[in-house]
Amino acid sequence: MNKLLDKTKKDIYLILIFAVVFNFIALSPLVGGKEPYGGDNSYHLTNVIFMKEVIYKDPINILDPWWHHWSMGFPIAHYYHYFSWFIMAIIGAALPFLPPYTLYNFSLVALFSLFPLSVYRGLRLMGFNRLIALFSGLLSTTVQTNLSYGMVLSSYLHYGVYAQLWAMAVFPLTIAYLYRSIVNKNGYLVSAVLLALTTILNSIIGFIAAVTALVFIFQKVDLLNLRFKPEFKTQCKVFAVILVLAATLLSFWAIPMTMNQDFNGREPFMKKEHIDSFGYNKIVEALTTGHLLDNKRDFPILSLLLLIGIGFAIKRGDKTYGVALISFLVWLLIFFGLPATFQFLRKILFIEMMPFHRAVFGVQYFAVVLGGIGLYELLKTNDLDLPDVNIYPILLRLVLIITIFIFLFSWRFGVVRSQAKTLSDYKTDESYREDLLACHDFLSGLPDGRIYIKKDTGHGTHWALGLTPTYSHKPVLVGYSSAAGLESLNFYYQEKSSRSHKKFYDMFNLKYIVADKNYTAPPFAKKIHASGLFYVYGVDTPGYFDLVEADILLLGIPIAMRPVTTAWMKSRLPENKKFMVVSKDTSRTDQFENFILPNKDGAIETLKLKGLDKPERITQPFSIFSRYKLPGKSNLGSVLREERGLNRFVAEVEVNKPSYLLLRTSYHPNWRVLVDGIKTDTDMLSPAFIGVKLDKGRHTVTFRYRTGALKWGLFLGGLLIFFLLWIRKDHDRLLNGIFLESPRAGKIIFASITLLAISSLWLVPWSQRMKMGRMERGEAYLSNYNLYGKEPGTYYLSDLKPISAKQDDGTLGFDKTYQRHIISLDGVAYEKGLGTQSNSEVIYNAEDFTEFKALIGLDDELDNIRPSFSSVVFKVYLDNVLVFESDIFYQDTPPQEINIPLKDAKKIKLVVTDAGHGSPDGNLLWGDHADWADVRFTKSEK
């Protein structure tokens, strides 16, 4: 067999090159076009363009510019998958003659097409023979699945996980060098660089690589005799050395982000089914039916090769076979998710921080390797009693060519045909694009201000939201559930605000609205432009700057202060320019007439507030500001001029009395402020804006965002350490002497791991993100009431126990939607309500109540489903007598408020039907997610 492998060496390289070239040719239609497909890819392209601008105009901030495009802005490094934009921006700066969208689309095709080479090289470095590496490489681009976010093309083209594509290209080399370092005790620097690169490209794939390295180590555990083999302790030390070196490289990113995590919104956006994976039943079904690897393929050939590979891996007992098998089983177990996996996995290795559905990547990668093993074993000829003549290399080539045709030609052409149809549908009516671009062109000539884009702007325009900053040269306040703004401190308050209130537009300087012709604009918005199907509306707002008063100190970190800040937004204080200073510095209480301190036990202790004679314990924050003695409006002065640039804002103001100059962008300590050329301290003003105190007079105030010196110091320091190690030819021996052979090695390892834990790598930001996910599910210690508050004599149905509740699928959601999200209708979030799915019936006891009120409609979470075939009818019965029946609600039907007198009714029955339409394909994901929002009983208080 070895002779045969030697004879086919050149053929293997030719086949690999042919496969790569064919992938390029087959996917070449995706390179063309005017924009990348889908909203997520448009976000990525916009940020590549933005990073390129930073390289040209503000290179000192290249490690961490201010991402001003969406949701009031935040440091770009807080978005933990930004490094792919950094790489593409450098390439774009080196090739300025290429249009950005062409370069971006080309990178999608190139990275996916070259993946077989990375797989081949990675497996060869791990010790797999050439044919297994070849077969695995060829199989790597043939996965078809019904559970996305893995190695399939649709994950990158449709779901837009662009950073994962970059990490995927590096992953095979990363785990190969980790394996070699752990086994051979060398190559530390290369392994650390690759692990750091993979992690900063995509934290999830970096996490998968690190956990896979632990699988390599735990092969040295004798499970039958419950003892560790001699190499186990040494390999643990080797891995610790690599982690410390990788942490040194990543420290410039992880440490500042961890230190400033209080200024990161960390708003959760993933569905619970993603955090806890797709569920054991769905995954097992996908695996056993072949849909996990061969979805919509006539014959599940890849699934069959996986089974054959598993069988031979068990039979042969080969070391490399075992690595592939154990890694596959480990990631399959993790992929099952938290509900199915042993609960102790939550605690070890920080696995509870990982979105479990992304473990599909690890499952599919090692499934491909096992498939390569299976195909190789089927083609082995050394067990046959036949002479070694030249016909066998020829037969082998024929088999390989047939394999290529099966896995590449037929499948790839099918994908390209399907994708071409998708792109054709995407651009069915070019007038959509032209009309929207005309709106963007019109906006580019208007005074500066943020844009609100009404979601669902029409077929073929879902790229519009992402590319609006590029085409209009203005920032956007992202609407419904966009990942682009989740890191902003102000994102939460945007989602909680009503789009129909003028206060919302003034608060966030929303000067423009872009919507389709079916949009009903609020009365204060004036239509200023029409382009076919799309309109532009103008709103008179104060601008980015304003002069305000701030005599209330709110003590605590911004996220924990959300209930109080939400109550402040509901009050009359914002429009009267009465703001709060948010700080966790308790020494500042003497500087303010009023201060508020929330307690962790669920109450708010008002220690000092106008209108209150003594400190008072308050369980609902909305009652605080109702008794605040509201001063009259003061003529604080005026903003004479304002200007926005890259990482900077400038204002010229006339101040009549000492007050705060408010900048409507998210607070961060890296903002530097010069007042008349003198550096001045800043404060965070509610909800999470920047403020600087000014004395009476005329001032020029400059706000500049600057990358912290710590980040540059850690970045250059890490590079210097690696350079000094690299130039030493004996760096592996040096590291072994320090960490493995020194008598103090144990202490050094312990200190290094402690330092690693403190720096937290990428884990602390994830921890905080998941913490916010738990707050989203109602586990926060303070209730987040919506901006409407609670009327006297009101009893929310979600706080009462129903007599009975039933529905065709799932369970009734109390203060949550059918998919357990916050209830949202037409862009407005509601903390209270019932979320259900047709067909449903809920019965409550109505005695002692006088009135039933609710807002009914289909939840906004359906806007993430394309297409949605939802249609429902709402019905209300009193003592089994129908008293209300709605018209049919579709996805774009506006919510309807209902108010029903209860008279002497004893029971009320709330019914949602499917309007007789059912679910077109039996898939309830397309179903009828109906909300009874803000649903409540009222009774007259005697």
Rosetta blueprint (number, residue, H / E / L):
1 M L
2 N H
3 K H
4 L H
5 L H
6 D H
7 K H
8 T L
9 K H
10 K H
11 D H
12 I H
13 Y H
14 L H
15 I H
16 L H
17 I H
18 F H
19 A H
20 V H
21 V H
22 F H
23 N H
24 F H
25 I H
26 A H
27 L H
28 S H
29 P H
30 L H
31 V L
32 G L
33 G L
34 K L
35 E L
36 P L
37 Y L
38 G L
39 G H
40 D H
41 N H
42 S H
43 Y H
44 H H
45 L H
46 T H
47 N H
48 V H
49 I H
50 F H
51 M H
52 K H
53 E H
54 V H
55 I H
56 Y H
57 K H
58 D L
59 P H
60 I H
61 N H
62 I L
63 L L
64 D L
65 P L
66 W E
67 W E
68 H L
69 H L
70 W E
71 S L
72 M L
73 G L
74 F E
75 P E
76 I H
77 A H
78 H H
79 Y L
80 Y L
81 H L
82 Y L
83 F H
84 S H
85 W H
86 F H
87 I H
88 M H
89 A H
90 I H
91 I H
92 G H
93 A H
94 A H
95 L L
96 P L
97 F L
98 L L
99 P L
100 P H
101 Y H
102 T H
103 L H
104 Y H
105 N H
106 F H
107 S H
108 L H
109 V H
110 A H
111 L H
112 F H
113 S H
114 L H
115 F H
116 P H
117 L H
118 S H
119 V H
120 Y H
121 R H
122 G H
123 L H
124 R H
125 L H
126 M L
127 G L
128 F L
129 N L
130 R H
131 L H
132 I H
133 A H
134 L H
135 F H
136 S H
137 G H
138 L H
139 L H
140 S L
141 T L
142 T L
143 V L
144 Q E
145 T L
146 N L
147 L L
148 S L
149 Y L
150 G L
151 M L
152 V L
153 L H
154 S H
155 S H
156 Y H
157 L H
158 H L
159 Y L
160 G L
161 V L
162 Y H
163 A H
164 Q H
165 L H
166 W H
167 A H
168 M H
169 A H
170 V H
171 F H
172 P H
173 L H
174 T H
175 I H
176 A H
177 Y H
178 L H
179 Y H
180 R H
181 S H
182 I H
183 V H
184 N H
185 K L
186 N L
187 G L
188 Y H
189 L H
190 V H
191 S H
192 A H
193 V H
194 L H
195 L H
196 A H
197 L H
198 T H
199 T H
200 I H
201 L H
202 N L
203 S H
204 I H
205 I H
206 G H
207 F H
208 I H
209 A H
210 A H
211 V H
212 T H
213 A H
214 L H
215 V H
216 F H
217 I H
218 F H
219 Q L
220 K L
221 V E
222 D E
223 L L
224 L L
225 N L
226 L L
227 R E
228 F E
229 K L
230 P L
231 E H
232 F H
233 K H
234 T H
235 Q H
236 C H
237 K H
238 V H
239 F H
240 A H
241 V H
242 I H
243 L H
244 V H
245 L H
246 A H
247 A H
248 T H
249 L H
250 L H
251 S H
252 F H
253 W H
254 A H
255 I H
256 P H
257 M H
258 T H
259 M H
260 N L
261 Q H
262 D H
263 F H
264 N L
265 G L
266 R L
267 E L
268 P L
269 F L
270 M L
271 K L
272 K H
273 E H
274 H H
275 I H
276 D L
277 S L
278 F L
279 G L
280 Y H
281 N H
282 K H
283 I H
284 V H
285 E H
286 A H
287 L H
288 T H
289 T H
290 G L
291 H H
292 L H
293 L H
294 D H
295 N L
296 K L
297 R L
298 D L
299 F L
300 P L
301 I H
302 L H
303 S H
304 L H
305 L H
306 L H
307 L H
308 I H
309 G H
310 I H
311 G H
312 F H
313 A H
314 I H
315 K H
316 R H
317 G L
318 D L
319 K H
320 T H
321 Y H
322 G H
323 V H
324 A H
325 L H
326 I H
327 S H
328 F H
329 L H
330 V H
331 W H
332 L H
333 L H
334 I H
335 F H
336 F L
337 G L
338 L L
339 P L
340 A L
341 T L
342 F L
343 Q H
344 F H
345 L H
346 R H
347 K L
348 I H
349 L H
350 F H
351 I H
352 E H
353 M H
354 M L
355 P L
356 F H
357 H H
358 R H
359 A H
360 V H
361 F H
362 G H
363 V H
364 Q H
365 Y H
366 F H
367 A H
368 V H
369 V H
370 L H
371 G H
372 G H
373 I H
374 G H
375 L H
376 Y H
377 E H
378 L H
379 L H
380 K L
381 T L
382 N L
383 D L
384 L L
385 D L
386 L L
387 P L
388 D L
389 V L
390 N L
391 I H
392 Y H
393 P H
394 I H
395 L H
396 L H
397 R H
398 L H
399 V H
400 L H
401 I H
402 I H
403 T H
404 I H
405 F H
406 I H
407 F H
408 L H
409 F H
410 S H
411 W H
412 R H
413 F H
414 G H
415 V H
416 V H
417 R H
418 S H
419 Q H
420 A H
421 K H
422 T H
423 L H
424 S H
425 D H
426 Y H
427 K L
428 T L
429 D L
430 E H
431 S H
432 Y H
433 R H
434 E H
435 D H
436 L H
437 L H
438 A H
439 C H
440 H H
441 D H
442 F H
443 L H
444 S H
445 G L
446 L L
447 P L
448 D L
449 G L
450 R E
451 I E
452 Y E
453 I E
454 K L
455 K L
456 D L
457 T L
458 G L
459 H L
460 G L
461 T L
462 H L
463 W L
464 A H
465 L H
466 G H
467 L H
468 T H
469 P H
470 T H
471 Y H
472 S H
473 H L
474 K L
475 P L
476 V E
477 L E
478 V L
479 G L
480 Y L
481 S L
482 S L
483 A H
484 A H
485 G H
486 L L
487 E L
488 S L
489 L L
490 N L
491 F H
492 Y H
493 Y H
494 Q H
495 E H
496 K H
497 S L
498 S L
499 R L
500 S L
501 H L
502 K H
503 K H
504 F H
505 Y H
506 D H
507 M H
508 F L
509 N L
510 L E
511 K E
512 Y E
513 I E
514 V E
515 A E
516 D E
517 K L
518 N L
519 Y L
520 T L
521 A L
522 P L
523 P L
524 F L
525 A L
526 K E
527 K E
528 I E
529 H E
530 A E
531 S E
532 G L
533 L L
534 F E
535 Y E
536 V E
537 Y E
538 G E
539 V L
540 D L
541 T L
542 P L
543 G L
544 Y L
545 F E
546 D E
547 L E
548 V E
549 E E
550 A E
551 D E
552 I E
553 L E
554 L E
555 L E
556 G L
557 I L
558 P L
559 I L
560 A L
561 M L
562 R H
563 P H
564 V H
565 T H
566 T H
567 A H
568 W H
569 M H
570 K H
571 S L
572 R L
573 L L
574 P H
575 E H
576 N H
577 K L
578 K E
579 F E
580 M E
581 V E
582 V E
583 S E
584 K L
585 D L
586 T H
587 S H
588 R H
589 T H
590 D H
591 Q H
592 F L
593 E L
594 N E
595 F E
596 I E
597 L E
598 P E
599 N L
600 K L
601 D L
602 G L
603 A L
604 I E
605 E E
606 T E
607 L E
608 K E
609 L L
610 K L
611 G L
612 L L
613 D L
614 K L
615 P L
616 E E
617 R E
618 I E
619 T L
620 Q L
621 P L
622 F H
623 S H
624 I H
625 F H
626 S L
627 R L
628 Y L
629 K L
630 L L
631 P L
632 G L
633 K L
634 S L
635 N L
636 L L
637 G E
638 S E
639 V E
640 L E
641 R E
642 E E
643 E E
644 R E
645 G E
646 L L
647 N L
648 R E
649 F E
650 V E
651 A E
652 E E
653 V E
654 E E
655 V E
656 N L
657 K L
658 P L
659 S E
660 Y E
661 L E
662 L E
663 L E
664 R E
665 T E
666 S E
667 Y L
668 H L
669 P L
670 N L
671 W E
672 R E
673 V E
674 L E
675 V E
676 D L
677 G L
678 I E
679 K E
680 T E
681 D L
682 T L
683 D E
684 M E
685 L E
686 S L
687 P L
688 A L
689 F E
690 I E
691 G E
692 V E
693 K E
694 L E
695 D L
696 K L
697 G E
698 R E
699 H E
700 T E
701 V E
702 T E
703 F E
704 R E
705 Y E
706 R L
707 T L
708 G L
709 A H
710 L H
711 K H
712 W H
713 G H
714 L H
715 F H
716 L H
717 G H
718 G H
719 L H
720 L H
721 I H
722 F H
723 F H
724 L H
725 L H
726 W H
727 I L
728 R L
729 K L
730 D L
731 H H
732 D H
733 R H
734 L H
735 L H
736 N H
737 G H
738 I H
739 F H
740 L H
741 E H
742 S L
743 P L
744 R L
745 A H
746 G H
747 K H
748 I H
749 I H
750 F H
751 A H
752 S H
753 I H
754 T H
755 L H
756 L H
757 A H
758 I H
759 S H
760 S L
761 L L
762 W L
763 L H
764 V H
765 P H
766 W H
767 S H
768 Q H
769 R H
770 M H
771 K H
772 M H
773 G H
774 R H
775 M H
776 E H
777 R H
778 G H
779 E H
780 A L
781 Y L
782 L L
783 S L
784 N L
785 Y L
786 N L
787 L L
788 Y L
789 G L
790 K L
791 E L
792 P L
793 G L
794 T E
795 Y E
796 Y E
797 L H
798 S H
799 D H
800 L L
801 K L
802 P L
803 I L
804 S E
805 A E
806 K E
807 Q E
808 D L
809 D L
810 G L
811 T L
812 L L
813 G E
814 F E
815 D L
816 K L
817 T L
818 Y L
819 Q L
820 R L
821 H L
822 I L
823 I E
824 S E
825 L E
826 D L
827 G L
828 V E
829 A E
830 Y E
831 E L
832 K L
833 G E
834 L E
835 G E
836 T E
837 Q E
838 S L
839 N L
840 S E
841 E E
842 V E
843 I E
844 Y E
845 N E
846 A L
847 E L
848 D L
849 F L
850 T L
851 E E
852 F E
853 K E
854 A E
855 L E
856 I E
857 G E
858 L E
859 D L
860 D H
861 E H
862 L H
863 D H
864 N H
865 I L
866 R L
867 P L
868 S L
869 F L
870 S L
871 S E
872 V E
873 V E
874 F E
875 K E
876 V E
877 Y E
878 L E
879 D L
880 N L
881 V E
882 L E
883 V E
884 F E
885 E E
886 S L
887 D L
888 I L
889 F E
890 Y E
891 Q L
892 D L
893 T L
894 P L
895 P L
896 Q E
897 E E
898 I E
899 N E
900 I E
901 P E
902 L L
903 K L
904 D L
905 A L
906 K L
907 K E
908 I E
909 K E
910 L E
911 V E
912 V E
913 T E
914 D L
915 A L
916 G L
917 H L
918 G L
919 S L
920 P L
921 D L
922 G L
923 N L
924 L H
925 L H
926 W H
927 G L
928 D L
929 H E
930 A E
931 D E
932 W E
933 A E
934 D E
935 V E
936 R E
937 F E
938 T E
939 K L
940 S L
941 E L
942 K L
